[in-house]
Amino acid sequence: MLNLKQIEFCLDKIGD
């Protein structure tokens, strides 16, 4: 299970 922190981090990287 992924942590919200990890998800936000990934989304921030791909969202950039």
PLY file of the C-alpha trace (Angstrom):
ply
format ascii 1.0
element vertex 16
property float x
property float y
property float z
element edge 15
property int vertex1
property int vertex2
end_header
0.00 0.00 0.00
1.37 3.37 -1.02
1.52 6.26 1.39
-0.19 9.54 0.52
3.20 11.22 0.78
4.64 8.89 -1.85
1.64 9.38 -4.12
1.82 13.16 -3.83
5.56 13.03 -4.50
5.06 10.94 -7.64
2.21 13.11 -8.85
4.34 16.19 -8.29
7.19 14.72 -10.34
5.01 13.58 -13.25
2.78 16.63 -12.86
5.73 18.89 -13.51
0 1
1 2
2 3
3 4
4 5
5 6
6 7
7 8
8 9
9 10
10 11
11 12
12 13
13 14
14 15
